[in-house]
Amino acid sequence: MENQAVLTTYKAILRGNYLEWRSNVRVPVSPDRAVAVYVTVLDEPAAPDESLKSQGKRMAAALEQLAQLHACAEITDPVSWEHERRQDRPLPGREV
């Protein structure tokens, strides 16, 4: 009998031609490198995207920490601050 390696299984959702990883992948996958995978399509429907919910909660917690630190206290006029930093670019198909 041949020695066969035990393959690690990761949860993912297939959307069109793309896989969205649902759990941490131990081996970093570079976007410019092809990686061979085996995909088993489960008959069960995909659960609501919990990672997006948890991502939103983490973002809210980070913004709360910034507020507690008064990280943007020096910005007295947010609108003018944004206009100073924006880099407008010509839109395709529009004359300037």
MARBA-3410 file (N, C-alpha, C, O; in Angstrom, 1 decimal):
96
0.8,-1.2,0.0,0.0,0.0,0.0,0.9,1.2,0.0,1.9,1.3,0.8 ~ 0.5,2.2,-0.8,1.3,3.4,-1.0,1.1,4.3,0.2,0.0,4.4,0.8 ~ 2.2,5.1,0.6,2.0,6.1,1.6,1.3,7.3,1.0,1.7,7.8,0.0 ~ 0.2,7.7,1.6,-0.5,8.9,1.1,-0.5,9.9,2.2,-0.8,9.6,3.4 ~ -0.3,11.2,1.8,-0.3,12.2,2.8,-1.7,12.6,3.2,-2.6,12.5,2.3
-1.9,13.0,4.4,-3.2,13.4,4.8,-3.3,14.9,4.4,-2.5,15.7,4.8 ~ -4.4,15.2,3.7,-4.6,16.5,3.2,-5.3,17.4,4.2,-6.3,16.9,4.8 ~ -4.9,18.6,4.4,-5.6,19.5,5.3,-6.8,20.1,4.6,-6.7,20.4,3.4 ~ -7.9,20.1,5.3,-9.2,20.6,4.7,-9.5,22.0,5.2,-9.4,22.2,6.5 ~ -9.8,22.9,4.4,-10.2,24.3,4.7,-11.6,24.6,4.2,-12.0,24.1,3.2
-12.4,25.3,5.0,-13.7,25.7,4.5,-13.6,26.9,3.6,-12.8,27.8,3.8 ~ -14.4,26.8,2.5,-14.4,27.9,1.6,-15.8,28.0,0.9,-16.6,27.0,1.0 ~ -16.1,29.1,0.3,-17.3,29.2,-0.5,-16.9,29.5,-1.9,-16.1,30.4,-2.2 ~ -17.5,28.8,-2.9,-17.2,29.0,-4.3,-18.2,30.0,-4.8,-19.4,29.7,-4.8 ~ -17.7,31.1,-5.3,-18.6,32.1,-6.0,-18.1,32.3,-7.4,-17.1,32.9,-7.6
-18.9,31.8,-8.3,-18.4,31.9,-9.7,-17.1,31.1,-9.8,-17.1,29.9,-9.6 ~ -16.0,31.7,-10.2,-14.7,31.1,-10.4,-13.8,31.4,-9.3,-12.6,31.1,-9.4 ~ -14.3,31.9,-8.1,-13.4,32.3,-7.0,-13.8,31.6,-5.8,-15.0,31.3,-5.5 ~ -12.8,31.2,-5.0,-13.0,30.6,-3.7,-12.8,31.7,-2.6,-11.8,32.4,-2.7 ~ -13.7,31.8,-1.7,-13.6,32.7,-0.5,-13.3,31.8,0.7,-14.1,31.0,1.0
-12.1,31.9,1.2,-11.7,31.1,2.4,-12.6,31.5,3.6,-12.7,32.7,3.9 ~ -13.1,30.5,4.3,-14.0,30.7,5.4,-13.2,30.5,6.7,-13.7,30.8,7.8 ~ -12.0,30.0,6.6,-11.2,29.8,7.8,-9.8,30.2,7.5,-9.4,30.4,6.3 ~ -8.9,30.3,8.5,-7.5,30.7,8.3,-6.8,29.6,7.5,-6.9,28.4,7.9 ~ -6.1,30.0,6.5,-5.3,29.0,5.7,-3.9,29.1,6.3,-3.3,30.1,6.3
-3.4,27.9,6.7,-2.1,27.9,7.4,-1.0,28.2,6.4,0.0,28.8,6.8 ~ -1.1,27.8,5.2,-0.1,28.1,4.2,-0.5,29.3,3.4,-1.5,29.4,2.8 ~ 0.3,30.4,3.5,-0.1,31.6,2.8,-0.2,31.4,1.3,0.8,30.8,0.7 ~ -1.2,31.9,0.7,-1.4,31.7,-0.8,-1.2,33.0,-1.4,-1.9,34.0,-1.2 ~ -0.1,33.1,-2.2,0.2,34.3,-2.9,-0.7,34.5,-4.1,-1.0,33.5,-4.8
-1.2,35.7,-4.3,-2.1,36.0,-5.4,-1.5,35.7,-6.8,-2.2,35.6,-7.8 ~ -0.2,35.7,-6.9,0.4,35.5,-8.2,1.0,34.1,-8.4,1.8,33.9,-9.3 ~ 0.6,33.2,-7.5,1.0,31.8,-7.6,-0.2,30.9,-7.7,-1.1,31.0,-6.9 ~ -0.2,30.0,-8.6,-1.2,29.0,-8.7,-1.0,27.9,-7.6,0.1,27.5,-7.4 ~ -2.1,27.5,-7.0,-2.1,26.4,-6.0,-3.1,25.4,-6.4,-4.3,25.7,-6.7
-2.7,24.1,-6.5,-3.6,23.0,-6.8,-4.5,22.7,-5.6,-4.0,22.7,-4.4 ~ -5.8,22.6,-5.8,-6.8,22.3,-4.7,-7.7,21.2,-5.1,-7.9,21.0,-6.3 ~ -8.3,20.5,-4.2,-9.4,19.6,-4.4,-10.7,20.3,-3.8,-10.6,20.8,-2.7 ~ -11.8,20.3,-4.6,-13.0,21.0,-4.1,-14.1,19.9,-4.0,-14.3,19.3,-5.0 ~ -14.7,19.9,-2.9,-15.9,19.0,-2.7,-17.1,19.9,-2.6,-17.2,20.7,-1.6
-18.0,19.8,-3.5,-19.2,20.6,-3.5,-20.2,20.0,-2.5,-20.6,18.8,-2.8 ~ -20.6,20.7,-1.5,-21.6,20.1,-0.5,-23.0,20.5,-1.0,-23.2,21.6,-1.6 ~ -23.9,19.7,-0.7,-25.3,19.9,-1.1,-26.0,21.0,-0.2,-27.0,21.6,-0.6 ~ -25.4,21.2,1.0,-26.0,22.2,1.9,-25.7,23.6,1.4,-24.6,23.9,0.8 ~ -26.7,24.5,1.5,-26.5,25.9,1.1,-25.5,26.6,2.0,-25.3,26.2,3.2
-24.8,27.6,1.5,-23.8,28.3,2.2,-24.5,29.1,3.3,-25.6,29.7,3.1 ~ -23.9,29.1,4.5,-24.5,29.9,5.6,-24.2,31.4,5.4,-23.4,31.7,4.6 ~ -25.0,32.2,6.1,-24.7,33.7,5.9,-23.3,33.9,6.2,-22.7,33.3,7.1 ~ -22.8,34.9,5.6,-21.3,35.2,5.7,-21.0,35.8,7.1,-21.0,37.0,7.3 ~ -20.6,34.8,8.0,-20.3,35.2,9.4,-19.0,36.0,9.4,-18.9,36.9,10.3
-18.1,35.8,8.5,-16.9,36.5,8.5,-17.1,38.0,8.3,-16.4,38.9,8.9 ~ -18.1,38.4,7.5,-18.4,39.8,7.3,-19.0,40.4,8.5,-18.7,41.5,8.8 ~ -19.8,39.6,9.2,-20.4,40.1,10.5,-19.3,40.4,11.5,-19.3,41.4,12.2 ~ -18.4,39.4,11.7,-17.4,39.6,12.6,-16.4,40.7,12.2,-15.8,41.4,13.0 ~ -16.2,40.8,10.9,-15.3,41.9,10.4,-15.9,43.3,10.7,-15.2,44.2,11.1
-17.2,43.4,10.6,-17.9,44.6,11.0,-17.8,44.9,12.5,-17.6,46.1,12.8 ~ -17.9,43.9,13.3,-17.8,44.1,14.7,-16.3,44.5,15.1,-16.1,45.4,15.9 ~ -15.4,43.9,14.4,-14.0,44.3,14.7,-13.7,45.7,14.2,-13.0,46.5,14.9 ~ -14.3,46.1,13.1,-14.1,47.5,12.6,-14.8,48.5,13.6,-14.2,49.5,13.9 ~ -15.9,48.1,14.1,-16.6,49.0,15.1,-15.8,49.1,16.3,-15.7,50.2,16.9
-15.2,48.1,16.8,-14.3,48.1,18.0,-13.1,49.0,17.8,-12.7,49.7,18.6 ~ -12.5,48.8,16.6,-11.3,49.7,16.3,-11.7,51.1,16.2,-10.9,52.0,16.7 ~ -12.8,51.5,15.6,-13.3,52.9,15.6,-13.6,53.4,17.0,-13.3,54.6,17.2 ~ -14.1,52.6,17.8,-14.4,53.0,19.2,-13.1,53.3,19.9,-13.0,54.2,20.7 ~ -12.0,52.4,19.7,-10.7,52.7,20.3,-10.1,54.0,19.8,-9.6,54.8,20.6
-10.3,54.3,18.5,-9.8,55.6,17.9,-10.5,56.7,18.6,-9.9,57.8,18.9 ~ -11.8,56.6,18.8,-12.6,57.7,19.4,-12.1,57.9,20.9,-12.0,59.0,21.3 ~ -11.8,56.8,21.6,-11.4,56.9,23.0,-10.0,57.6,23.1,-9.7,58.3,24.0 ~ -9.2,57.3,22.0,-7.8,57.9,22.0,-7.8,59.3,21.5,-6.8,60.0,21.5 ~ -9.0,59.8,21.0,-9.1,61.1,20.4,-8.0,61.2,19.2,-7.3,62.2,19.1
-8.0,60.2,18.4,-7.0,60.1,17.4,-7.1,61.2,16.3,-6.1,61.5,15.6 ~ -8.3,61.7,16.2,-8.5,62.8,15.1,-8.9,64.1,15.7,-9.5,64.9,15.1 ~ -8.4,64.3,17.0,-8.8,65.5,17.7,-8.3,66.8,17.0,-8.9,67.9,17.1 ~ -7.2,66.7,16.3,-6.6,67.9,15.6,-7.4,68.3,14.4,-7.2,69.4,13.8 ~ -8.3,67.5,13.9,-9.2,67.8,12.8,-10.4,68.6,13.2,-11.3,68.0,13.8
-10.4,69.9,13.0,-11.5,70.7,13.5,-12.6,70.8,12.4,-13.8,70.9,12.8 ~ -12.2,70.7,11.1,-13.2,70.8,10.1,-13.0,69.6,9.1,-12.2,69.6,8.2 ~ -13.8,68.5,9.4,-13.6,67.3,8.6,-13.8,67.4,7.1,-13.1,66.8,6.3 ~ -14.7,68.3,6.7,-15.0,68.4,5.3,-13.8,69.1,4.6,-13.3,68.6,3.5 ~ -13.2,70.1,5.1,-12.0,70.7,4.5,-10.8,69.8,4.6,-10.0,69.8,3.7
-10.7,69.0,5.7,-9.6,68.1,5.8,-9.7,67.0,4.7,-8.7,66.7,4.1 ~ -10.9,66.5,4.4,-11.1,65.6,3.3,-10.7,66.2,2.0,-10.0,65.5,1.2 ~ -11.2,67.4,1.7,-10.9,68.0,0.4,-9.4,68.3,0.2,-8.9,68.2,-0.9 ~ -8.7,68.6,1.3,-7.3,68.8,1.2,-6.5,67.5,0.8,-5.5,67.5,0.1 ~ -7.1,66.4,1.3,-6.4,65.1,1.0,-6.9,64.3,-0.2,-6.2,63.4,-0.7
-8.0,64.7,-0.7,-8.6,64.0,-1.9,-7.7,64.2,-3.1,-7.2,65.3,-3.3 ~ -7.6,63.2,-3.9,-6.9,63.3,-5.1,-7.9,63.0,-6.2,-8.1,61.9,-6.6 ~ -8.5,64.1,-6.8,-9.5,63.9,-7.8,-8.8,63.5,-9.1,-7.7,63.9,-9.4 ~ -9.4,62.6,-9.8,-8.9,62.2,-11.1,-9.9,62.3,-12.2,-11.1,62.3,-11.9 ~ -9.5,62.5,-13.4,-10.5,62.6,-14.5,-11.2,61.3,-14.6,-10.6,60.2,-14.6
-12.5,61.3,-14.8,-13.3,60.1,-15.0,-13.3,59.7,-16.5,-13.3,60.6,-17.3 ~ -13.2,58.4,-16.8,-13.2,58.0,-18.2,-14.4,58.4,-18.9,-15.5,58.4,-18.5 ~ -14.2,58.9,-20.1,-15.2,59.4,-21.0,-15.8,60.7,-20.7,-16.9,61.1,-21.2 ~ -15.2,61.5,-19.8,-15.7,62.8,-19.4,-14.6,63.9,-19.7,-13.4,63.7,-19.4 ~ -15.1,64.9,-20.3,-14.1,66.0,-20.6,-14.0,66.9,-19.4,-14.9,67.0,-18.6
-12.8,67.4,-19.2,-12.5,68.2,-18.0,-12.8,69.7,-18.4,-12.6,70.6,-17.5
END
